[in-house]
């Protein structure tokens, strides 16, 4: 329902017009006999349109029209009067009237024409208001985006642009306001490293089969822009083209740095002398390096996707499960011993360290493991134990030998003295010489014992008794 105000100093006309317009059922009409009273009504009520008589005793319609327009009222206003001079018509339209309708003395046709003019004025007003709102929304959208945008029609005229576009290319405002896309291109092209590859002075023209596209543009000042091209369509017909430019300089630098970092990590991962493996949250192998392949004896494509527990002997599975729990709880696990299986079935003792890695939703949770093969260390430890056992055996045999030699020497010395008397001197001299040699052997035995004690205290070497017990005291 439209709200209409009709102002006229003729009471009869007021009521007649009101009745006629309301008879259509789409309008609610307020009437007012003077311009002064109408001012109060306009301030209090929002009208869709106002119909004014030109000549009224207090204020004529043109003066009232000027006043309400100056106050900011923008609804349609129709001058409806019996005066038909051309200067009145021009004056009314120049001061903001939307229509001028002259009273003709034929009420039926005249009121129908007035009703039609009111409808047309209101529809035009709201259509223009929607266009303004849409234009304002479009403009605010263009200005709020981080991209520089320009729209060009099929004739090479600029239809729309935003300040970001002007700032990105440092374009003087008079060029974009001039609306000539060729002039804009002439200003842009010298800034681009390879302009012929990315721009064509006629690329705004309609071409058969035009498609959206993306270009990367390098500027001479080191910046990089990503350009999106999109046809502008109306009712399925291409009428122009839209370009948006995004500054990706920082993004490209970050991507290059990330790519370099990833390549460096990949090189370190592949060429590291230490075996590496990466497992997912299920314990399945994601990646291994060359050192891992050499240690385990498998091809890389054999193991990717398989559970790492496949390569652990059953007796060590509980240890590995405990390692997984530690990593899950603490995020890492350092220098723990485990046995893994070579492709030949040979057991390889290793020291493991692992750390949990977290990434984006695509990466998920994974663990990175390092191996240290301690087979040689185990072999040396085993040989060391054998050597210690042999030393212990030699010392024990030396002690027995000392006692075994001294006893016969004592018998020889005693028999010589009893049998030979004073002539036993040379024999006793030889016995004493042999005894001194045995004393030297005793001294060596004590020195060897001290050496073993030193190895025990400072290097963790234990003497093993013949009964198999460890001697912590020596």
C-alpha positions as CSV (number, residue, x, y, z in Angstrom):
1,X,0.0,0.0,0.0
2,X,1.5,3.3,-1.1
3,X,1.2,6.4,1.2
4,X,0.4,9.6,-0.8
5,X,0.1,13.2,0.3
6,X,-2.1,15.5,-1.8
7,X,-1.8,19.3,-1.1
8,X,-4.4,21.6,-2.6
9,X,-6.3,24.7,-1.4
10,X,-9.6,23.5,-2.9
11,X,-11.4,21.2,-0.4
12,X,-13.7,19.7,-3.1
13,X,-10.8,18.7,-5.3
14,X,-8.9,17.2,-2.3
15,X,-11.8,14.9,-1.3
16,X,-12.5,13.9,-4.9
17,X,-8.9,13.0,-5.7
18,X,-8.6,11.1,-2.5
19,X,-11.7,9.0,-3.2
20,X,-10.6,8.3,-6.7
21,X,-7.0,7.3,-6.0
22,X,-8.0,5.1,-3.0
23,X,-10.7,3.3,-5.1
24,X,-7.9,1.4,-6.8
25,X,-7.0,-0.2,-3.5
26,X,-3.3,0.3,-3.7
27,X,-3.0,3.8,-2.2
28,X,-3.7,5.5,1.1
29,X,-4.1,9.2,0.5
30,X,-3.7,12.0,3.1
31,X,-5.0,15.5,2.1
32,X,-3.9,18.9,3.2
33,X,-5.3,22.3,2.2
34,X,-2.1,24.4,2.7
35,X,1.6,24.1,2.3
36,X,2.3,25.1,5.9
37,X,0.3,22.2,7.2
38,X,1.9,19.9,4.7
39,X,5.3,20.7,6.1
40,X,4.3,19.3,9.5
41,X,2.8,16.2,7.9
42,X,6.0,15.6,5.8
43,X,8.2,15.8,8.9
44,X,6.0,13.2,10.8
45,X,5.1,10.8,8.0
46,X,7.1,8.9,5.4
47,X,5.3,9.4,2.1
48,X,5.9,7.4,-1.1
49,X,5.0,10.4,-3.2
50,X,3.6,14.0,-2.8
51,X,1.1,15.7,-5.2
52,X,1.2,19.5,-5.1
53,X,-1.1,22.2,-6.5
54,X,1.0,24.9,-8.1
55,X,-0.9,27.9,-6.9
56,X,-1.9,28.2,-3.2
57,X,-2.5,31.3,-1.1
58,X,0.2,30.8,1.5
59,X,3.1,29.2,-0.4
60,X,3.0,28.1,-4.1
61,X,3.9,24.6,-5.0
62,X,7.3,25.5,-6.5
63,X,8.5,27.1,-3.2
64,X,7.2,24.2,-1.2
65,X,9.0,21.9,-3.7
66,X,12.3,23.8,-3.2
67,X,12.0,23.7,0.6
68,X,11.3,20.0,0.9
69,X,14.1,19.1,-1.6
70,X,16.6,21.3,0.4
71,X,15.5,19.4,3.5
72,X,16.7,16.2,2.0
73,X,13.3,14.7,1.0
74,X,13.9,12.6,-2.1
75,X,10.5,10.9,-2.7
76,X,8.7,11.6,-6.0
77,X,6.8,15.0,-6.2
78,X,4.2,15.7,-8.9
79,X,3.0,19.2,-9.7
80,X,-0.8,19.0,-10.4
81,X,-2.3,22.4,-11.4
82,X,-4.6,24.2,-13.7
83,X,-1.9,26.6,-14.8
84,X,-0.2,25.3,-18.0
85,X,2.4,27.8,-18.9
86,X,5.7,26.5,-20.2
87,X,7.8,28.5,-17.8
88,X,5.9,26.9,-14.9
89,X,6.6,23.4,-16.3
90,X,10.3,24.1,-16.7
91,X,10.5,25.7,-13.2
92,X,8.8,22.7,-11.6
93,X,11.1,20.1,-13.3
94,X,14.2,22.2,-12.7
95,X,13.5,22.3,-9.0
96,X,13.0,18.5,-8.5
97,X,9.5,17.7,-9.7
98,X,9.3,14.2,-11.2
99,X,6.1,14.9,-13.2
100,X,4.0,17.9,-14.2
101,X,0.2,17.2,-14.8
102,X,-2.2,19.9,-15.9
103,X,-5.9,19.9,-14.8
104,X,-8.0,19.6,-17.9
105,X,-11.6,19.6,-16.7
106,X,-12.2,15.9,-17.6
107,X,-12.0,14.2,-14.1
108,X,-12.2,10.6,-15.2
109,X,-9.3,10.7,-17.7
110,X,-7.4,13.3,-15.6
111,X,-7.6,11.2,-12.3
112,X,-6.6,8.0,-14.2
113,X,-3.6,9.9,-15.6
114,X,-2.7,11.2,-12.1
115,X,-3.0,7.6,-10.7
116,X,-0.7,6.4,-13.5
117,X,1.8,9.1,-13.0
118,X,1.9,8.4,-9.2
119,X,2.5,4.7,-9.8
120,X,5.2,5.4,-12.4
121,X,6.9,7.9,-10.2
122,X,6.9,5.6,-7.2
123,X,8.1,2.6,-9.2
124,X,10.9,4.7,-10.8
125,X,11.9,6.0,-7.3
126,X,12.2,2.6,-5.8
127,X,13.9,1.2,-8.8
128,X,16.5,4.0,-8.7
129,X,16.8,3.5,-5.0
130,X,17.5,-0.2,-5.5
131,X,20.1,0.6,-8.1
132,X,21.8,3.1,-5.8
133,X,21.8,0.5,-3.0
134,X,23.2,-2.2,-5.3
135,X,25.8,0.3,-6.6
136,X,26.7,1.3,-3.1
137,X,27.0,-2.4,-2.1
138,X,29.0,-3.2,-5.2
139,X,31.3,-0.2,-4.5
140,X,31.7,-1.2,-0.8
141,X,32.4,-4.8,-1.9
142,X,35.0,-3.6,-4.4
143,X,36.7,-1.4,-1.8
144,X,36.7,-3.9,1.0
145,X,38.5,-6.6,-1.0
146,X,42.2,-7.0,-0.7
147,X,42.5,-7.5,-4.5
148,X,42.8,-4.8,-7.1
149,X,39.8,-5.0,-9.4
150,X,39.0,-3.4,-12.8
151,X,36.0,-4.1,-15.1
152,X,36.2,-3.3,-18.8
153,X,33.3,-3.5,-21.3
154,X,33.5,-4.9,-24.8
155,X,34.3,-1.4,-26.2
156,X,37.4,-1.0,-24.0
157,X,35.8,1.4,-21.5
158,X,36.3,1.0,-17.8
159,X,33.1,0.2,-16.0
160,X,34.3,-0.2,-12.5
161,X,37.5,-0.2,-10.4
162,X,38.6,0.1,-6.8
163,X,41.3,2.1,-5.0
164,X,43.4,-1.1,-4.4
165,X,43.9,-1.4,-8.1
166,X,45.0,2.2,-8.4
167,X,47.4,1.7,-5.4
168,X,48.9,-1.5,-6.7
169,X,49.8,0.0,-10.0
170,X,50.4,3.5,-8.8
171,X,48.0,4.9,-11.4
172,X,47.1,8.6,-11.5
173,X,43.4,9.0,-10.7
174,X,42.7,11.0,-13.8
175,X,43.6,8.0,-16.0
176,X,41.1,5.6,-14.4
177,X,38.5,8.4,-14.2
178,X,39.0,8.9,-17.9
179,X,37.7,5.4,-18.5
180,X,40.1,4.4,-21.3
181,X,41.5,1.0,-20.7
182,X,44.2,1.4,-23.4
183,X,45.6,4.4,-21.4
184,X,45.7,2.2,-18.3
185,X,47.5,-0.5,-20.1
186,X,50.1,2.0,-21.5
187,X,50.8,3.0,-17.9
188,X,50.9,-0.6,-16.6
189,X,53.0,-2.3,-19.3
190,X,56.3,-0.7,-18.5
191,X,56.1,-1.9,-14.9
192,X,56.0,-5.6,-16.0
193,X,59.0,-7.7,-16.7
194,X,57.5,-9.5,-19.7
195,X,54.5,-7.4,-20.7
196,X,53.9,-9.1,-24.1
197,X,53.3,-12.4,-22.4
198,X,50.6,-11.2,-20.0
199,X,48.9,-8.3,-21.7
200,X,47.4,-7.5,-25.1
201,X,46.2,-4.1,-25.9
202,X,43.0,-5.5,-27.4
203,X,42.5,-8.3,-24.9
204,X,39.3,-6.6,-23.6
205,X,37.5,-7.3,-26.9
206,X,35.0,-10.1,-27.0
207,X,36.5,-13.3,-28.4
208,X,34.8,-16.6,-29.2
209,X,35.3,-19.1,-26.4
210,X,36.8,-16.7,-23.9
211,X,37.5,-18.6,-20.6
212,X,38.6,-17.6,-17.1
213,X,42.3,-17.7,-16.5
214,X,45.1,-17.1,-13.9
215,X,48.5,-15.4,-14.7
216,X,51.5,-14.8,-12.5
217,X,52.9,-11.3,-13.3
218,X,56.4,-10.3,-12.3
219,X,57.1,-6.6,-11.8
220,X,60.4,-4.8,-12.4
221,X,60.4,-3.7,-8.8
222,X,60.5,-7.3,-7.6
223,X,56.8,-7.6,-6.7
224,X,54.6,-10.5,-8.0
225,X,50.9,-10.2,-8.8
226,X,48.4,-13.0,-9.4
227,X,45.9,-12.0,-12.1
228,X,42.5,-13.6,-12.4
229,X,40.6,-13.1,-15.6
230,X,36.8,-13.6,-15.7
231,X,34.3,-12.8,-18.6
232,X,31.5,-10.4,-17.6
233,X,28.2,-12.0,-18.7
234,X,24.7,-10.6,-19.1
235,X,21.9,-12.9,-20.1
236,X,24.5,-15.4,-21.3
237,X,26.3,-12.9,-23.5
238,X,29.8,-11.7,-22.9
239,X,29.8,-8.0,-22.5
240,X,33.2,-7.4,-21.0
241,X,35.8,-8.7,-18.7
242,X,36.8,-8.5,-15.1
243,X,40.4,-8.6,-13.8
244,X,41.5,-8.9,-10.2
245,X,45.1,-8.6,-9.1
246,X,46.4,-10.0,-5.9
247,X,49.8,-9.2,-4.4
248,X,51.5,-12.5,-3.7
249,X,55.0,-11.2,-3.2
250,X,55.1,-12.2,0.5
251,X,53.3,-15.4,-0.2
252,X,55.6,-16.4,-3.0
253,X,58.7,-15.6,-0.8
254,X,57.2,-17.7,1.9
255,X,56.5,-20.5,-0.5
256,X,60.0,-20.3,-1.9
257,X,61.5,-20.4,1.6
258,X,59.3,-23.3,2.5
259,X,60.2,-25.2,-0.7
260,X,63.9,-24.5,-0.1
261,X,63.5,-25.7,3.5
262,X,61.7,-28.9,2.4
263,X,64.3,-29.6,-0.3
264,X,67.1,-29.1,2.3
265,X,65.3,-31.4,4.7
266,X,64.7,-33.9,2.0
267,X,68.4,-33.9,1.1
268,X,69.4,-34.2,4.7
269,X,66.8,-37.0,5.2
270,X,68.0,-38.9,2.1
271,X,71.7,-38.4,2.5
272,X,72.0,-38.7,6.2
273,X,74.3,-41.5,7.4
274,X,71.9,-42.3,10.2
275,X,68.9,-44.5,9.3
276,X,65.6,-42.5,9.4
277,X,62.0,-43.6,9.2
278,X,58.6,-41.8,9.4
279,X,55.6,-43.6,10.8
280,X,51.9,-42.6,10.9
281,X,49.7,-42.8,13.9
282,X,49.0,-46.5,13.2
283,X,52.7,-47.3,13.2
284,X,52.8,-47.7,9.4
285,X,55.9,-46.7,7.5
286,X,55.4,-43.4,5.5
287,X,59.0,-42.9,4.4
288,X,62.5,-44.3,4.9
289,X,65.9,-43.0,3.8
290,X,68.8,-44.7,2.0
291,X,70.7,-45.5,5.2
292,X,67.6,-47.3,6.5
293,X,67.4,-49.3,3.3
294,X,71.1,-50.3,3.6
295,X,70.7,-51.3,7.2
296,X,67.6,-53.4,6.8
297,X,68.3,-54.9,3.3
298,X,64.8,-54.1,1.9
299,X,63.8,-52.0,-1.1
300,X,61.9,-48.8,-0.3
301,X,58.8,-49.8,-2.2
302,X,58.7,-53.0,-0.2
303,X,58.2,-51.3,3.1
304,X,56.2,-48.2,2.5
305,X,52.7,-48.6,4.0
306,X,53.6,-51.7,6.0
307,X,53.5,-51.8,9.8
308,X,57.0,-51.3,11.4
309,X,56.1,-54.1,13.8
310,X,56.6,-56.5,10.9
311,X,60.3,-55.9,11.3
312,X,60.5,-56.5,15.0
313,X,61.0,-60.0,16.6
314,X,58.0,-61.1,18.7
315,X,60.1,-61.0,21.9
316,X,60.6,-57.3,21.5
317,X,57.0,-56.2,20.5
318,X,56.1,-55.3,24.1
319,X,59.1,-53.0,24.2
320,X,58.1,-51.3,21.0
321,X,54.5,-50.8,22.2
322,X,55.9,-49.2,25.4
323,X,58.0,-46.8,23.2
324,X,54.8,-45.8,21.3
325,X,53.0,-45.0,24.6
326,X,55.9,-42.9,25.8
327,X,55.9,-40.9,22.5
328,X,52.1,-40.5,22.7
329,X,52.4,-39.2,26.3
330,X,55.6,-37.2,26.3
331,X,56.0,-36.4,22.6
332,X,59.4,-38.1,22.3
333,X,61.6,-41.0,23.3
334,X,65.4,-41.0,23.4
335,X,68.1,-43.7,23.1
336,X,66.2,-46.9,23.9
337,X,67.5,-50.3,22.8
338,X,65.5,-52.6,20.5
339,X,66.2,-55.5,18.1
340,X,65.0,-55.2,14.5
341,X,65.0,-57.8,11.7
342,X,67.2,-57.7,8.6
343,X,65.6,-59.0,5.4
344,X,67.7,-62.2,5.9
345,X,66.1,-62.7,9.3
346,X,69.3,-61.6,11.1
347,X,68.7,-59.7,14.3
348,X,70.2,-56.2,14.4
349,X,70.5,-54.5,17.8
350,X,69.8,-50.7,17.5
351,X,69.4,-47.6,19.7
352,X,66.2,-45.8,18.8
353,X,65.2,-42.1,19.3
354,X,61.8,-40.8,18.2
355,X,59.8,-37.6,18.2
356,X,56.2,-36.8,17.4
357,X,55.5,-34.4,14.5
358,X,52.2,-32.6,14.1
359,X,51.1,-30.8,10.9
360,X,47.9,-29.6,9.3
361,X,44.8,-31.7,8.8
362,X,46.2,-33.2,5.6
363,X,49.4,-34.2,7.3
364,X,48.0,-35.6,10.5
365,X,50.2,-37.0,13.3
366,X,53.4,-38.8,12.5
367,X,56.6,-39.8,14.2
368,X,60.2,-39.5,13.1
369,X,62.6,-42.2,14.2
370,X,66.4,-42.5,14.1
371,X,68.4,-45.7,14.3
372,X,71.9,-46.4,15.6
373,X,73.3,-49.8,14.7
374,X,75.1,-51.1,17.8
375,X,76.0,-54.5,16.3
376,X,79.7,-53.7,16.3
377,X,79.5,-52.3,19.9
378,X,77.8,-55.5,21.0
379,X,80.5,-57.6,19.3
380,X,83.2,-55.6,21.0
381,X,81.5,-56.0,24.4
382,X,81.3,-59.7,23.8
383,X,85.0,-59.9,22.9
384,X,85.8,-57.8,25.9
385,X,84.0,-60.3,28.2
386,X,85.9,-63.1,26.6
387,X,89.2,-61.3,27.2
388,X,88.3,-60.6,30.8
389,X,87.4,-64.2,31.4
390,X,90.7,-65.3,29.8
391,X,92.6,-62.8,32.0
392,X,90.8,-64.2,35.1
393,X,91.7,-67.7,34.1
394,X,95.3,-66.8,33.5
395,X,95.6,-65.1,36.9
396,X,94.0,-68.1,38.6
397,X,96.4,-70.4,36.9
398,X,99.3,-68.2,37.8
399,X,98.4,-68.3,41.4
400,X,98.1,-72.1,41.3
401,X,101.4,-72.3,39.4
402,X,103.2,-70.2,42.1
403,X,102.0,-72.5,44.9
404,X,102.8,-75.6,42.8
405,X,106.4,-74.5,42.1
406,X,107.2,-73.3,45.6
407,X,106.2,-76.6,47.2
408,X,108.7,-78.7,45.1
409,X,111.4,-76.1,45.7
410,X,110.9,-76.3,49.4
411,X,111.3,-80.1,49.2
412,X,114.4,-79.9,47.0
413,X,116.0,-77.3,49.4
414,X,115.3,-79.5,52.5
415,X,116.6,-82.7,50.9
416,X,119.7,-81.0,49.8
417,X,120.6,-79.7,53.2
418,X,119.9,-83.0,54.9
419,X,121.8,-85.1,52.3
420,X,124.7,-82.9,51.3
421,X,125.2,-80.7,54.3
422,X,127.7,-78.0,53.5
423,X,127.9,-79.1,49.9
424,X,124.2,-78.1,49.3
425,X,125.2,-74.4,48.8
426,X,125.0,-74.4,44.9
427,X,121.7,-76.2,45.0
428,X,120.2,-73.8,47.5
429,X,121.5,-70.8,45.5
430,X,119.6,-72.1,42.5
431,X,116.5,-72.6,44.6
432,X,116.7,-69.0,45.9
433,X,117.0,-67.8,42.3
434,X,113.9,-69.7,41.3
435,X,112.1,-68.4,44.3
436,X,113.0,-64.8,43.3
437,X,111.5,-65.5,39.9
438,X,108.3,-66.7,41.6
439,X,108.3,-63.5,43.7
440,X,108.4,-61.5,40.4
441,X,105.5,-63.6,39.1
442,X,103.6,-62.8,42.3
443,X,104.3,-59.1,41.8
444,X,102.9,-59.3,38.2
445,X,99.8,-61.1,39.5
446,X,99.2,-58.2,42.0
447,X,99.7,-55.6,39.3
448,X,97.3,-57.4,37.0
449,X,94.7,-57.4,39.8
450,X,95.1,-53.7,40.2
451,X,94.6,-53.2,36.5
452,X,91.4,-55.1,36.6
453,X,90.2,-53.1,39.6
454,X,91.0,-49.9,37.6
455,X,88.9,-51.2,34.7
456,X,86.1,-52.0,37.0
457,X,86.0,-48.6,38.7
458,X,86.5,-46.4,35.7
459,X,85.3,-48.4,32.7
460,X,82.6,-50.7,34.1
461,X,84.5,-53.9,33.5
462,X,83.6,-56.7,35.9
463,X,85.7,-59.7,36.9
464,X,83.8,-63.0,36.5
465,X,84.5,-65.7,39.0
466,X,84.8,-69.3,37.7
467,X,81.4,-70.0,39.3
468,X,79.9,-67.3,37.0
469,X,79.3,-64.6,39.7
470,X,80.3,-61.0,39.1
471,X,82.9,-59.6,41.4
472,X,82.2,-56.0,42.2
473,X,85.0,-55.6,44.6
474,X,88.0,-57.3,43.0
